[in-house]
Amino acid sequence: MTPGFIKEYHFVVRSTKNNKIMALMVGCPKKYMLCDRKITMLEGNFFAIHKKLRNNRLAPVMSQEMFRRQRKNGINQTYMTSAGTFPTPFTSCHYYNKYINHEKLIDIRYTGLGNCKSMKDFKKKYALPKDMSYITGQLRNMEKRDLSVVLKLHN
């Protein structure tokens, strides 16, 4: 789970027949500094709907439910992350993912092969480095003396 998650912002829609998950929405409250003001916003991080239900207008209903829950808890702003595009965004940013399960991500159309002509090229392009010592050599386990700095960064 994400640090600081609230169970109320993780909700699913299940089938009444077989109890399978048909839709899922995950949100997590985040704190940001904006013009010397601390603002709490809800990050809509993961939203999935079963293929057969995508034309039934379930997405707006789930979004409204998420907004209702956040307003009930005193959070007035939300932002959603998306691999796609929104019709009229007021801002945007680019971020890069490190893909792990390439085939699954392409199968569910989270990403596409793009300029890579084959799956082999795609895997080669996004492969993790064999030697991770240049990264792990700079890391250490958190100790009690680090708590005040870590909490300051987290909040």
RAVENZI-V298698 format. One record per pair of residues at least 12 apart in sequence whose C-alpha atoms are under 10 Angstrom apart, sorted by the first residue. I is the first residue (numbers start at 0). J is the second residue. Records with the same first field share a line. If there is no record, write none. Layout:
I=J ; J
//
This chain:
0=27
1=26 ; 27 ; 28
2=27 ; 28 ; 29 ; 153
3=27 ; 28 ; 29 ; 153 ; 154
4=25 ; 26 ; 27 ; 28 ; 29
5=25 ; 26 ; 27 ; 28
6=25 ; 26 ; 27
7=25 ; 26 ; 27 ; 65 ; 68 ; 69 ; 72
8=24 ; 25 ; 26 ; 27 ; 28 ; 41 ; 42 ; 43 ; 64 ; 65 ; 66 ; 68 ; 69
9=23 ; 24 ; 25 ; 26 ; 27 ; 43 ; 45 ; 65
10=22 ; 23 ; 24 ; 25 ; 26 ; 46 ; 61 ; 64 ; 65
11=23 ; 24 ; 25 ; 46 ; 47 ; 48 ; 61
12=24 ; 48 ; 57 ; 61
20=47 ; 48 ; 49
21=47 ; 48 ; 49 ; 50 ; 51 ; 52
22=46 ; 47 ; 48 ; 49 ; 50 ; 52 ; 53 ; 57 ; 58 ; 61
23=45 ; 46 ; 47 ; 48 ; 49 ; 58 ; 61
24=43 ; 44 ; 45 ; 46 ; 47 ; 48 ; 58 ; 61 ; 62 ; 64 ; 65
25=41 ; 42 ; 43 ; 44 ; 45 ; 46 ; 47 ; 65
26=40 ; 41 ; 42 ; 43 ; 44 ; 45 ; 46 ; 65 ; 69 ; 77 ; 78 ; 79
27=40 ; 41 ; 42 ; 43 ; 44 ; 45 ; 69 ; 77
28=40 ; 41 ; 42 ; 43 ; 69 ; 74 ; 76 ; 77
29=41 ; 42 ; 77 ; 153 ; 154
30=42 ; 153 ; 154
31=154
32=154
37=154
38=74 ; 75 ; 76
39=73 ; 74 ; 75 ; 76 ; 77
40=69 ; 73 ; 74 ; 75 ; 76 ; 77 ; 78
41=65 ; 66 ; 69 ; 74 ; 75 ; 76 ; 77 ; 78 ; 79
42=76 ; 77 ; 78 ; 79 ; 80
43=62 ; 65 ; 77 ; 78 ; 79 ; 80 ; 81
44=78 ; 79 ; 80 ; 81
45=79 ; 80 ; 81
46=58 ; 61 ; 62 ; 79 ; 80 ; 81
48=61
50=107
65=77
80=92
81=109
82=94 ; 108 ; 109 ; 110
83=109 ; 110
96=125
97=125 ; 126 ; 127
98=110 ; 121 ; 122 ; 124 ; 125 ; 126 ; 127
99=122 ; 125 ; 126 ; 127
100=122
101=118 ; 121 ; 122 ; 125 ; 126
102=118 ; 121 ; 122
105=118
//
